[in-house]
Amino acid sequence: MILAVIGCPLPELPYNSHAITKDDRLDVRCNYTREAWHLTCKDGVWIGQTGNCSTGNFHSTPKQMHDYKTTYS
């Protein structure tokens, strides 16, 4: 029996964030601010970027961008 996994595995999330998945979409949202990022799964790769969720106010720190283009086998 051969099993194949279709889709993308959940990537490592920024500290103080959570993820919501639906179909081929991943929404990453900060727990303490309104910041959110949207990624799309294509051919086993997450396409899009997330930032850094701080516990300060919405405009307190610049975003550190993480680019997800990692292929999983």
Secondary structure, DSSP 8 states (H G I E B T S, - for coil): ------S-------TTEEEEEETTEEEEEESSSS-EEEEEEETTEEESEE----SS-TTSS----EE---B--
